[in-house]
Amino acid sequence: MNKLEAHIVLARCPKHNKDLYGIRMEKTQNGWKLTWAFPVDEGKAKSEGYDRTELRGNFSPAENYNGCPMCKAKVFLYCPNCSKITCYYGESHASCAWCGFSGNIEEQDDLSLKGGTM
């Protein structure tokens, strides 16, 4: 029997004061599936160790993924500057809600995500 592997990665919502939330990600044969998102405060995230999560691979939402608890976005933007994620709304130019880095959006596979808090 295969053991289920799941982790929490932190994300920020740029439409709601850069509020922090956690995304549960489950390992599959094809990469990581986003299965559930929930609001979380920085103190709780740190005490649970979510700030130390690092995952590598391809990421996609599961069919029943609920999305960001604030804005309901189901897709995230990966920042090449800080390796963290924020909600994505389909724009061609965006800014990271963590570090402020901005640029044109490019689709990428095999990401290396960091879950940390600032």
N, C-alpha and C positions, 0 to 999 in steps of 0.2 A: 504494500500500500504506500503510495506517495504521500509525503508530508506536505501540507499546504504551507506556502511561504507568503506572508503578507507583511507589509510595513506601512507606516504613516509618513507622508512627506508633507511639509508645510508649504502653504501658498498664501499670497496676499491678493486682496480684491482692490483694484485701483478705483473702482466706482464707489466704494464705501470706506473712505478714509484709510485705505490700505489695511483694512481689517485682516487679521490672521485667521486661517482655517486649516484644518488637516484633511488630507486625502488618503484614504486607505487604498493601497495598491496591492494587487494579488498577482503573483508570478504564474504565468501560463507558458505553454510551449512556444508561443509566438511573441513573448515579451511580457509587459506589465499591463494589467487591466485596472483602470480606475473604477472602484466599486462603490465608494461611499465618501461623502464629504460632510464635515461638521465644523461648527465654529469652535475655536479654542483660544484661550488667552495665553500670552507669552510665558507666564509663570508655570502654567499647567503643561505647556508644550515642553518646556525645559525640564521639569520634574519627571515627565514621562520619557524623556530622551529623544523626542521627535526632532530636536535640533541637531542630532548627530546622524540622522538617516542619510545615507548616500546610496543611490541606486543607479544602475547603468542598463541601458537597453532601449527598446521601443515601447512607447506608451500610447494607449488608446482607451477611450471610455467604454465600459461595459454597457450592454444594452439598457440596463436599468439604473445606470449611474445618475444620481440626483443633481450633480453639479454644485457650483459654489453656493453656499448657504445664504449669501447676501444677494448676488446678482443672477444666479442660476446658470452662469456660463458653464458649458460642459467641455470646453477645450482650453488648454493653457498655453501660455507663451513661455518659452525657455529663454533665459537670459545668458548669452555667451560670456558676459562679463563676470557674473557672480554665481552662475550655475543654479539659480533658484527659479521658481515659477510664479506666474501671476495669471489672472484671468485674461482670456483673449477673445476679442469681439470681431475678428475678421478684417481689421484694418491693415493697410499695407505698410504703415510706419507706426511704431508703438514705443512706449517707455516701460522699463522695469519698475514695478511698485516697490522693490527692495532697494535697489542701488541708484535708480534714476537713469541708467544707461538707455539710450534710445537709438533706433536705427530702423532700416527696412527689414521687413519680415521675410525669412527664408525657411522653407520647409526642411526639417532635418530628421534623420533617423539615428538610432544608437546614441541617445543622450546620456549624460552623466549628471544626475540631479543631486543637489545638496539641500538638505531640509532645514538648515540653521535659522536661528533668529538673530536679529540685530539689536 
